[in-house]
Amino acid sequence: MNAAPTVEHHDAEALLEAIIALSPYRRVLAPLQVDITRIALANRQISGALAAVIGRSGFTAGATLRRRDLGPEARTFAAFLDHIHFASPPFLKSVGEWPVGGRRGE
């Protein structure tokens, strides 16, 4: 079993913050940054993608991220953030599904 490459938490957090800033869902996702970072670092695919981008681009906290720096991992991040957005409390509430199992107007 191959372990995902490790990345510095601070750099990964900064990279995710920069990726979220590029997202069309940034208003919903930005307040969830701490949870998104925790989930991303615990996920082998996402943490591997973070490590690949950091390794290839040399991204560190405080650096500027360009979309092209994401390379082939851009699709992975987009799918991850799409999932987070559509599972987020603000989105679920907007379609009458929050709290989970609740009914409209409750």
N, C-alpha and C positions, 0 to 999 in steps of 0.2 A: 504494500500500500504506500503510495507516494504522498508525503505530507505537502500541504500547500506552502509556498514560500512565506516566510514571516516578514512583516513590515513594521516599522516603528509606528506605534499607536498615534503619536502626534502627527506624523506625516500622513498616515491613512485618514485620520480625522480631517485634516486640512484638505486632502484631496477630495474626500466625500463632500465636504462643504463647498468646494469649488465646482464639483459635478452637479450638486443640487442647485447651485446658483445658475447653471446653464439649463436646468430643467424647466419645462413649461409648468410644472407643478410646484415650483419653488416656494410659493406662499404657503402651501399646505405642508410641504416637507421640511422647511427650515426649522420650525418649532420641534420637529421630531428628530433633529440631528443626533442627539445623544443615543437614542434608541436605534437609529439607522446605523450608526457607527458600531454599536454593540452587535447588532445582527450581522452586519457585513463582515466584521472580523471573525465571527463564529462560523461563517459560511465559507466552506472551502473554495467554491467557485468565485465568489465575490472577493474574498481576501487574496486569492490567486490573481485575479484581474487587477486588483489594487497594486499588488507587488509587481506585476508585469508593467503597468503604466509607470510606477515609480522607478523601476529599474531602467526602463527604456528612455524615459524623458528626463530622469534626474529630478523629478518633482520633489520639493521639500516644502514644509510649512512656510508660508509667506511668499511662495513663488506664484507666478501667474500661470493659470492653466489655459491652454488653447484647445479647442475642440479636436484638432488633429493629434494632440498629445494622447488622446484616448485610443487611437488606432483601432484595431479589431475588437478591443474590449468595450468600445462604445455601445455596441448592441447589448452586451451583458448588463452594463449599467442602466441602459434605458429600460430593459425588461424588469430589472430589479426595482427601479424607482417607480415604474408603472404599477407594479404589484403593490408596493408600499402605498402609493397614492390611492389606489382603488380599494385597499383594505383599511384605509385610515378612518378614524372616527369622523373627521369633518366630511369626507365623501359619503360615508355610510349614512350620516345624519341627513345629508342633502337629498338622499334618495329614500328617506323614511325607513332606514334599516338600522338606526342606532337609538338606543342600545340594542345589541344583538338580541333577537327574539322579541323585542318590543313592538308595539303597534304605533301607527301614526297618531300623533296627537297626545301621546302619553308623556 
